[in-house]
Amino acid sequence: MNIEEFRNYCLAKKGVTESFPFNETVLVFKAVKMFALTDIEDEFRISLKCDPKRVVKLREEYPEHIIPGYHLNKKHWNTIIMEGSVPEKLIYELIDHSYDLIVASLNKKQREEWGSL
């Protein structure tokens, strides 16, 4: 997966927007709340929200390529170094998982906002 495939996959999800809320290089994908981000000028890596029960298992399974979320809550976020060692099928699944976690956490008002996007 390259950065364009990552971007297109995220944007194809319902209610997803992209922006640069932190600076000119950190691209953030939101479904009202942030679920994925990447730095467009650095080594290609993506940060995704993850169930805390699964976070540690993934880091143990891919210790050199799935690391604690860079500048994020380490309990809930992983950063994946996108250099080919993590199976692409798993990456797509983890993007879906991150998106699903965010959507499930939306309150009524946020769900209405998400539903109107």
C-alpha positions as CSV (number, residue, x, y, z in Angstrom):
1,M,0.0,0.0,0.0
2,N,1.3,3.4,-0.9
3,I,0.2,6.8,0.5
4,E,-2.3,7.4,-2.4
5,E,-3.9,4.0,-1.8
6,F,-4.1,4.7,1.9
7,R,-5.7,8.1,1.3
8,N,-8.2,6.8,-1.2
9,Y,-9.2,3.9,1.0
10,C,-9.8,6.2,4.0
11,L,-11.7,8.7,1.9
12,A,-14.0,6.0,0.5
13,K,-15.5,5.4,4.0
14,K,-18.8,7.1,4.9
15,G,-18.5,10.6,6.4
16,V,-14.7,10.8,6.2
17,T,-12.9,14.1,5.7
18,E,-9.2,14.9,5.4
19,S,-7.4,17.9,6.8
20,F,-4.1,19.3,8.1
21,P,-5.1,20.5,11.6
22,F,-1.6,20.3,13.2
23,N,0.7,21.5,10.4
24,E,1.3,21.4,6.7
25,T,2.6,17.8,6.7
26,V,0.4,15.7,9.0
27,L,-2.6,14.5,7.1
28,V,-5.6,13.5,9.3
29,F,-8.6,11.5,8.4
30,K,-11.8,12.0,10.5
31,A,-15.2,10.5,10.8
32,V,-16.1,13.4,13.1
33,K,-13.2,12.1,15.3
34,M,-9.7,11.3,14.1
35,F,-9.1,7.6,13.1
36,A,-6.0,7.7,10.9
37,L,-3.1,10.0,10.2
38,T,0.2,10.1,8.3
39,D,3.0,12.6,7.7
40,I,3.2,13.2,4.0
41,E,6.8,14.3,4.1
42,D,8.3,11.7,6.4
43,E,9.0,8.0,6.0
44,F,5.6,6.5,5.1
45,R,3.9,5.3,8.3
46,I,0.3,5.5,9.4
47,S,-1.2,5.8,12.9
48,L,-4.4,4.1,13.6
49,K,-6.7,3.8,16.7
50,C,-6.9,0.2,18.1
51,D,-8.7,-1.7,20.8
52,P,-6.3,-1.7,23.8
53,K,-6.6,-5.5,24.0
54,R,-5.2,-5.8,20.5
55,V,-2.6,-3.1,20.7
56,V,0.0,-5.1,22.6
57,K,-0.6,-8.3,20.6
58,L,0.1,-6.5,17.3
59,R,3.2,-4.8,18.7
60,E,4.5,-8.3,19.8
61,E,3.7,-9.9,16.5
62,Y,5.4,-7.1,14.4
63,P,7.9,-5.5,16.9
64,E,9.9,-3.6,14.3
65,H,6.9,-2.4,12.2
66,I,4.0,-1.8,14.6
67,I,5.0,0.5,17.4
68,P,3.3,2.7,20.0
69,G,1.4,5.6,18.4
70,Y,3.8,8.4,17.6
71,H,2.7,11.5,19.6
72,L,-0.5,9.7,20.5
73,N,-2.0,7.8,23.4
74,K,0.1,4.7,23.4
75,K,-2.8,2.6,25.0
76,H,-5.1,3.3,22.0
77,W,-2.9,4.0,19.0
78,N,-0.4,2.1,17.0
79,T,1.9,3.4,14.3
80,I,2.6,1.1,11.4
81,I,5.8,1.5,9.5
82,M,4.7,1.0,5.9
83,E,7.7,-0.7,4.3
84,G,6.2,-4.0,3.4
85,S,6.6,-6.3,6.4
86,V,3.0,-6.0,7.7
87,P,0.6,-7.9,5.4
88,E,-1.5,-5.5,3.3
89,K,-4.6,-7.4,4.2
90,L,-3.9,-6.7,7.9
91,I,-3.3,-3.0,7.2
92,Y,-6.7,-2.7,5.5
93,E,-8.3,-4.6,8.4
94,L,-6.7,-2.3,10.9
95,I,-7.9,0.8,9.0
96,D,-11.4,-0.6,9.1
97,H,-11.0,-1.4,12.8
98,S,-9.9,2.1,13.6
99,Y,-12.8,3.6,11.7
100,D,-15.3,1.3,13.3
101,L,-14.0,2.2,16.8
102,I,-14.5,5.9,16.1
103,V,-17.9,5.5,14.6
104,A,-19.0,3.3,17.6
105,S,-17.8,5.9,20.0
106,L,-19.9,8.8,18.5
107,N,-22.6,10.3,20.7
108,K,-26.0,11.1,19.3
109,K,-25.1,14.6,18.2
110,Q,-21.9,13.4,16.6
111,R,-23.7,10.5,14.9
112,E,-26.1,13.1,13.3
113,E,-23.1,15.1,12.1
114,W,-21.5,12.0,10.7
115,G,-24.7,10.9,9.1
116,S,-25.0,14.2,7.3
117,L,-21.5,14.0,5.8
